[in-house]
Amino acid sequence: MDKNLRKAVIAGNWKMNKTPAETTALINELKPLVENADCDIIVCVPYINLNAAIDAAKGSLIKVGAQNCHWEKSGAFTGEVSALMLSDIGIEYVIIGHSERRTYFGDTDLTVNKRTKAAIEKGLTVILCVGEYLEQREQGITFEVVRSQLKIALMGISEADLDKVIIAYEPVWAIGTGKTATAAEANEVNCAIRSLIAEMYSKENADKIVIQYGGSMNAKNADELLSEYDVDGGLIGGASLIAADFAAIIKAASK
Ligand code: PEP
């Protein structure tokens, strides 16, 4: 497998942070810092900031994504936003299955699958998050957990659809905790994910698919994590809210 087949993707998950005005300011600060980047850059902002982000990112390499979407086109789903609504305003990316959605908002492998299918149907690229809890790692069942999450999330996703999927391996114990998986731990799981894709689809699909690592990636550890063979980018929470730190990660991914 050839790492050079894949362009790194660095995505920021802003979570529930920033107002529209602060969104404009942060993207404006980031733009000059990343104008020579040689990786894909995405910022996934709260729904209410999507339009501000699209406007601020115009003319730059920065693409804009959402942090979730519902699987129905419309209807009686108070508080939800559909994939159709996102694509209609020009959004190209959406995070699906983030552990915070699974832990706090009842997302399950089956709803992750429904959201993934709906998003792809509307032309969005999905950043599909999987990862184990600390207890599961300690139990030695990390691979089983991640395999099962992926097998269910990808039910009904064709080989062609897979071009619209980025996988983010995010060990739950490393998200927002300052505790990072070692580069070897991240690579080991990413490698297992790539083998699963080869098994479920083909070697060609496995070679092509972008598999990110997420979990306390920052300006200091990005270089080491991103130099691993199967780590094709990062999904970054906290450090994506500081322009200089996010730009440093983008620089590490551009090497
Ligand atoms: C995330 O929210 O996906 C994430 C990885 O957060 P952090 O970088 O803050 O751990």
Boltz pocket constraint, residues with backbone or C-beta under 6 A from the ligand:
constraints:
  - pocket:
      binder: B
      contacts: [[A, 13], [A, 15], [A, 170], [A, 174], [A, 175], [A, 176], [A, 177], [A, 178], [A, 214], [A, 215], [A, 216], [A, 217], [A, 235], [A, 236], [A, 237], [A, 238], [A, 239]]
      max_distance: 6.0
